[in-house]
Amino acid sequence: MAYHNYLGKKGEQQAVNYLTANGYRILERNIRIYGVEVDIIATDEKNLIFVEVKTRTNNLVPFDKLLSKAQRQRLVKAADFYVRSKQLDLDVRFDFIFVSHKNHKFVIEHYPDAFHPTW
């Protein structure tokens, strides 16, 4: 496995650990919906939360470069499809978790409600 793939998987696991430690319940991981891979789907009992995780060895990349407008649009379509297919009645939220890996340590930055869908 290439190092960047390994680092990405480790970062996603760190994000899952962070979310569960903070009271979130993980419903799905790395699921393909409507042709889009969703990293994490979680709930905090009030919201259905679609979480995009990015892991980097530096944090010099601007947020909008980490999650492009096209990626956000695809994630919104996947969320809509998921909610309709599961017939869920929860508010939907889109979170972003940035995991930086420096000096053999992971640092989590959680951005709840990172963006709003534009219909």
C-alpha positions in Angstrom: 0.0 0.0 0.0 1.3 3.4 -0.9 2.2 5.7 2.0 -0.4 8.3 1.2 -3.1 5.6 1.2 -1.8 4.2 4.5 -1.7 7.7 6.0 -5.3 8.4 4.8 -6.6 5.3 6.4 -4.9 6.1 9.7 -6.3 9.6 9.5 -9.8 8.3 9.0 -9.4 6.0 11.9 -8.3 9.0 14.0 -11.3 10.9 12.9 -13.6 8.0 13.9 -11.9 7.8 17.3 -12.4 11.5 17.8 -16.0 11.4 16.8 -16.9 8.5 19.0 -15.1 10.0 22.0 -17.2 13.1 21.5 -20.5 11.3 21.6 -21.2 10.7 17.9 -22.4 7.3 16.7 -20.8 6.0 13.5 -23.3 4.6 11.0 -21.2 4.0 7.9 -17.6 4.2 6.8 -16.2 4.5 3.3 -19.5 3.8 1.7 -20.1 4.5 -2.0 -23.4 6.3 -2.6 -24.5 7.6 -6.0 -20.9 7.1 -7.3 -19.4 9.1 -4.4 -17.3 7.7 -1.6 -18.4 9.1 1.7 -15.8 8.8 4.4 -18.0 8.8 7.5 -21.7 9.0 8.2 -22.5 9.6 11.8 -25.3 10.9 14.0 -25.4 13.0 17.1 -29.1 12.0 17.7 -30.3 15.3 16.2 -28.4 15.3 12.9 -27.3 13.0 10.2 -23.7 14.0 9.6 -21.7 13.4 6.4 -18.1 13.8 7.3 -15.3 14.3 4.8 -11.8 13.6 6.2 -8.5 14.8 4.7 -5.2 13.8 6.1 -2.0 15.7 5.3 1.5 15.9 6.6 1.3 19.7 6.5 -1.5 22.1 6.9 -0.5 24.7 4.3 -3.3 23.9 1.9 -6.3 26.3 1.9 -9.6 24.8 3.0 -11.3 25.4 -0.4 -8.5 23.4 -2.1 -9.1 20.5 0.2 -12.8 20.3 -0.6 -13.6 21.7 -3.9 -17.0 23.1 -4.9 -17.6 20.0 -7.2 -16.7 17.6 -4.3 -19.2 19.5 -2.1 -21.9 19.2 -4.7 -21.3 15.5 -5.2 -21.4 14.9 -1.4 -24.7 16.8 -1.2 -26.2 14.6 -3.9 -25.0 11.5 -2.2 -26.5 12.7 1.1 -29.8 13.4 -0.5 -29.8 9.9 -2.1 -28.9 8.3 1.2 -31.6 10.1 3.2 -34.3 9.3 0.7 -33.3 5.6 0.3 -33.2 5.1 4.1 -36.3 7.2 4.7 -34.6 9.1 7.5 -36.1 12.1 9.3 -33.1 13.9 10.6 -31.5 17.2 9.8 -28.5 16.8 7.6 -25.1 18.4 8.3 -21.8 18.4 6.5 -18.7 18.3 8.6 -15.1 18.4 7.6 -12.2 16.9 9.6 -8.7 17.8 8.9 -6.1 15.4 10.3 -2.5 16.6 10.2 0.3 14.2 10.9 3.5 15.7 12.3 6.3 14.2 14.3 4.4 10.9 14.6 1.4 12.6 16.1 -2.1 13.2 14.7 -3.8 16.5 15.3 -7.6 16.7 14.6 -9.3 19.9 13.5 -13.1 19.4 13.3 -15.2 21.8 11.4 -18.9 21.1 12.2 -21.4 22.4 9.7 -18.4 23.2 7.3 -20.6 24.0 4.4 -24.3 24.3 3.5 -25.8 22.8 0.4 -26.7 25.1 -2.4 -29.8 23.9 -4.3 
